[in-house]
Amino acid sequence: MLNPENVSNTESDAVECRRKKRKCDPSKWKQNIRKRARQSGEEYVSSRTGLLVPRRRMIMHTCGQCVNRCNEKLTLSQQQDIFPNFWLMSDHTRQRDFICSHVTAKQKKRNRTEKSRRKKHTTISCLPMGRKLRFAKQYFCRR
């Protein structure tokens, strides 16, 4: 049988053992550290394979016989300014907004076939010196 003296002692022991719980900090979780590194273009360890994924690098794309003449429009220094700025955003939604702001969709002027389901035509443009320049998709996406 429990007498009142023993009950008070067990309650006081339980109170002494209680500690303040730590607050969760999602910025220190491995998953979120990996996600931030991936979105900012830095190297990270893949969660699926466990291999080290190298950081993003600018790929030099040469537009061969492109009508847009992409290589002549942007200098190398301008390309090197755009590339790190995109990856420094470190937020997927901001990066998508950047891409969407440079892509315009227009209605097609005419259909050459009767059963065409394609309704819009997309163009990719950039504003390096205050003027709107048109680029090929491969040139824009590889940066």
C-alpha positions as CSV (number, residue, x, y, z in Angstrom):
1,M,0.0,0.0,0.0
2,L,1.2,3.5,-0.8
3,N,1.4,6.0,1.9
4,P,1.3,9.7,1.3
5,E,5.0,10.1,2.1
6,N,6.1,7.7,-0.7
7,V,3.8,9.3,-3.3
8,S,5.2,12.7,-2.8
9,N,8.8,11.4,-3.1
10,T,8.0,9.6,-6.4
11,E,6.4,12.8,-7.8
12,S,9.4,14.9,-6.8
13,D,11.8,12.4,-8.4
14,A,9.7,12.5,-11.6
15,V,9.8,16.3,-11.7
16,E,13.6,16.4,-11.2
17,C,14.1,13.9,-14.1
18,R,12.1,16.0,-16.6
19,R,14.2,18.0,-18.9
20,K,13.4,20.7,-21.3
21,K,12.9,19.2,-24.8
22,R,14.9,20.5,-27.7
23,K,13.1,22.6,-30.3
24,C,13.2,21.1,-33.7
25,D,15.4,23.0,-36.2
26,P,14.6,21.9,-39.8
27,S,17.5,23.8,-41.2
28,K,19.9,21.2,-39.6
29,W,18.2,18.1,-41.0
30,K,20.2,16.1,-43.5
31,Q,17.4,16.1,-46.0
32,N,17.0,19.9,-46.0
33,I,20.8,20.5,-46.1
34,R,21.0,18.2,-49.2
35,K,18.0,20.0,-50.7
36,R,19.5,23.4,-50.3
37,A,22.8,22.2,-51.7
38,R,21.1,20.8,-54.8
39,Q,19.0,23.9,-55.4
40,S,22.0,26.2,-55.1
41,G,24.0,24.1,-57.5
42,E,26.6,23.0,-55.0
43,E,27.9,19.4,-54.6
44,Y,25.9,17.1,-52.4
45,V,25.6,13.4,-51.5
46,S,22.7,11.7,-53.3
47,S,20.0,10.3,-51.0
48,R,19.2,7.4,-53.4
49,T,22.7,6.2,-54.4
50,G,24.9,7.7,-51.8
51,L,27.3,9.1,-54.4
52,L,28.7,12.5,-54.5
53,V,27.0,14.7,-57.1
54,P,29.4,17.4,-58.5
55,R,28.5,21.1,-58.4
56,R,26.8,22.7,-61.4
57,R,29.1,24.1,-64.1
58,M,28.3,26.2,-67.0
59,I,28.4,24.2,-70.2
60,M,29.7,25.9,-73.3
61,H,27.0,25.3,-76.0
62,T,27.9,26.3,-79.5
63,C,24.9,27.1,-81.7
64,G,26.0,25.7,-85.0
65,Q,23.6,26.8,-87.8
66,C,21.0,28.3,-85.5
67,V,19.0,31.2,-87.0
68,N,19.2,33.0,-83.6
69,R,23.0,33.2,-83.6
70,C,23.1,32.8,-79.8
71,N,26.9,32.8,-79.4
72,E,27.2,36.2,-81.0
73,K,24.5,37.9,-78.8
74,L,25.9,37.2,-75.3
75,T,29.5,37.7,-74.4
76,L,31.2,35.1,-72.2
77,S,31.3,37.6,-69.2
78,Q,27.5,38.2,-69.5
79,Q,26.9,34.4,-69.5
80,Q,29.1,34.0,-66.5
81,D,27.1,36.7,-64.7
82,I,23.7,35.1,-65.4
83,F,24.8,31.5,-64.5
84,P,25.8,32.1,-60.8
85,N,22.9,34.5,-60.2
86,F,20.4,31.8,-61.2
87,W,22.0,29.2,-58.9
88,L,22.4,31.7,-56.0
89,M,18.6,32.0,-55.8
90,S,18.7,28.7,-54.0
91,D,14.9,28.4,-54.1
92,H,13.1,26.2,-56.6
93,T,10.2,28.6,-57.0
94,R,12.4,31.6,-57.6
95,Q,14.4,29.7,-60.2
96,R,11.1,28.7,-62.0
97,D,9.9,32.3,-61.8
98,F,13.2,33.4,-63.5
99,I,12.7,30.9,-66.3
100,C,9.0,31.8,-66.7
101,S,9.9,35.5,-66.9
102,H,12.2,34.8,-69.8
103,V,9.8,32.5,-71.8
104,T,6.9,34.0,-73.6
105,A,4.1,32.0,-75.2
106,K,2.2,33.3,-78.2
107,Q,-0.7,32.0,-80.2
108,K,0.2,30.3,-83.4
109,K,-0.4,32.5,-86.5
110,R,-1.4,29.6,-88.8
111,N,-1.7,25.8,-88.9
112,R,0.0,24.0,-91.8
113,T,-1.9,20.8,-91.1
114,E,-5.6,20.4,-90.3
115,K,-5.2,18.2,-87.2
116,S,-2.6,20.1,-85.3
117,R,-3.2,20.2,-81.5
118,R,-0.4,22.6,-80.9
119,K,-1.9,25.9,-79.9
120,K,1.0,28.0,-78.7
121,H,4.5,28.9,-79.8
122,T,7.2,29.6,-77.1
123,T,10.1,31.9,-77.4
124,I,13.0,32.3,-75.0
125,S,14.5,35.7,-74.5
126,C,16.9,37.5,-72.2
127,L,17.6,41.1,-71.3
128,P,21.4,41.5,-71.1
129,M,21.7,45.2,-72.0
130,G,18.2,46.4,-71.7
131,R,17.2,44.9,-75.1
132,K,15.3,41.7,-75.5
133,L,17.3,39.0,-77.4
134,R,15.9,35.7,-78.6
135,F,17.8,32.5,-77.9
136,A,17.5,28.8,-78.8
137,K,16.1,26.5,-76.1
138,Q,19.3,24.4,-75.8
139,Y,21.4,27.5,-75.4
140,F,19.2,28.8,-72.6
141,C,18.7,25.5,-70.7
142,R,22.3,24.5,-70.5
143,R,23.4,27.6,-68.6
